[in-house]
């Protein structure tokens, strides 16, 4: 069941996001702080911000190191899976 938030709450959250975004390392961190203030789930505030400002098109500079770590981890996982599959094929099983 969804909680109904007033238009003024949504407007305040978006205004606060615009005013304070540069004080946080990421969009998500800023939205989480705002969500805590209004008693909403972080995803609710993220959705409001995305609806108003659009989804981020590029990875922000502050999010880039985490994104690189995530992608490097995915590459390691895929390489390991590829090695395992290659070994299975070479063994004929």
Buried (B, 14 or more C-beta within 10 A) or exposed (E): EEEEBEEEBBEBBBEBBEEEBEEBEBBBBBBBBBBEEBEBEBEBBBBBBBEBEEEEEEEEEEBEEEEEEEEEEEEEEEEEEEEEEEEEEEEEE
